[in-house]
């Protein structure tokens, strides 16, 4: 019994030891797991802390960069040609490859005085250091010219120098701080995104089988007339955009991939991305008409689309889409397979405050005049239109009076009286204004540089307005009494008369002129002026303010005798008195809109795309004879001339488009006044000068120098990094931030 009990005790002790050891192992495992988890949590916490820290520093650095631009505006409140554009610094020296989009980069000695001498790029002939930013990374947005035309390599040309670091201390930026005080650093480059084509608007679908559409187009659709009349950046010909340094251009297939993805619900593409195809433009209700209706709006009144949001239209359970970020555009470019070289000329963010830049005297004009209001001016208007007609035009309709047999008294046609925006009495002058001018006040302000009471120019101003009304209408709206389709405006002191080439109430032509037969027995007075065979009549709503150039300018009286070659509004000479009209009127009434290009862009292909396909002459539109759009080579030559002119002397407003017309001397732009004004018609509605559209590329790194370091060139220990692309639009004249979009860049 004793021996058996001892054995049992020994066995029990062994079991107890094993249990204890098991508990020790389990506890050790728990401790190791705890310590491991604690270590990971600490690392995660540290990483999260550094990420938050670098994010806060990045946002603060962006605020500093934006404040520099706003301060620049405040310091140069009087806007001139030398400061209408942002100051440029850190761009290539003369003789190097130019960087059209690069406005500035952080560089030692820049006007901020904050930037150090430390380059963010790799040091030459030295081992790589942590935190260095290669030039390939700096051009990951593809806004700089690339060194290679092949593939999607973003390495820029060799004369690009990486931005220098701005060193941060707890007290703020310091160009030469004590190393131990440095808590982070940032570097940046700023690009003119407003000088690129916003792909959320620019570009239209192509029909590759007919390159790009049948000619002539027998029925409504995306016809040559839709493209040629421009009026929207959507009609920019993206085939003018180069994809390689050797001259390869963006293909129709690449454009269709972009447009089909962007406007899927609007244009109803066939097939799947990226191989979209479209129905023919001649198909009624097809791609062409849907596209034009969306981007050009109602042909009778224009458009109020701002294109900052997509159409709510749904097709096959899908909507249109927008490129919210540049990263999305880069992704589409790679999936669609078109050349990365095109990305230098394409953007995703643009804004314009639809306010004129040109001003004279004390006038405050907060909004351009919407030319679609001309649709109100119809003879014998309905009561619902009367108030708006007086508000926008200062006109009142007066019914005609019948003539008498004895004594023979001619009938007075139904006509307009100019009474001003308020009151009932006919005016003998164009009234003064301080804000919110009506049509004739604004027209007079543009042509004669006055916003005060003006009795001198009332005949000319009302006559030009009448001619514009006659250009805009379709010749079918007539005075019920006499049948005349010519616009006649009575004022206190006389009559201003427009000009129509077809008017059934016009007296017969010489050599045996007879009075107008409408109505009997004594004709009418005043009578429509004689027709002019060389006078180009639109007889349709304007697609862009440049088409005002078709209007007869010489003052008309009751019996005018216009010359065989009528003088029309001048939109092609450098000193044109009519130039401000281009800046004071608009086809699009949206207060703020996307898709408008900076007229002072240095990207020749962007201006080329805007000019390509623009019509030289109105008479050539239609099935017979064939259309005459501007070819891309001619457009490129003209665009080069324009960019050279704005680089030498930037444009202050759209009024300076006439100066740019005057320097373009290549064929086909010099054949006539009408062909010279092709530039105005193509550019006036789709360009602006008052908004700085910027992309700020900023990289921030948090970290420190090792303890005891006295040399800033030594290794900086990077603990966190953040990169942002800030898309921002700043009004040059007020310093107001119109809109902005922050894009986090993941690499």
Secondary structure, 3 states (H helix, E strand, C coil): CHHHHHHHHHHHHHHHHHHHHHHHHHHHHHHHHHHHHHHHHHHHHHHHHHHHHHHHHHHHHHHHHHHHHHHHHHHCCCCCCCCCCCCCECCCCCCCCCCCCEEEECCCCCCCCCCCCCECCCCCCCCCCCCCCCHHHHCCCCCCCECCCCCCCCCECCCCCCCECEEEECCEEECCCCHHHEEEEEEEEEEEHHHCEECCCCCCCCCCCCCCCCCCCCCCCCCHHHHHCCCCHHHCCHHHCECCCCCCECCHHHHHHHHHHHCHHHHCCECCCCCCECCCCCCCCCHHHHHHHHHHCECCCEECCCCCCCCCCEECCEECCCCCCHHHHHHHHHHHCCCHHHHHHEECCCCEECCCCCCCCCCECCCCEEHHHHHHCCCCCCHHHHHHHHHHHCEEEECCECCECCCCECEECCEEEECCCCCCCCCCCECCCCECCCHHHHHHHHHHCCCCCECCCHHHHHHHHHHHHHHHCCCCCCCCCCCCCCCEEEECCEEEECCCCCCCCCCCCCCCCCCCCCCCCCCECCCCCCCCCCCCCCCCCCCCHHHHHHCECCCCCCCCCCCCCCCECCCCCCCCCCCCHHHHEECECCCEECCCEECCCCCHHHHHHHHCCCECCCCCCCCCCCCCECCHHHHHHHHHHHHHHHHHCCCCCHHHHHHHHHHCCCCCCCCCHHHHCHHHHHHCCCEECCEEEEEEEEEEEEEEECCCCCCCCCCEEEEEEEEEEEEEEEECCCCCEEEEEEEECCC
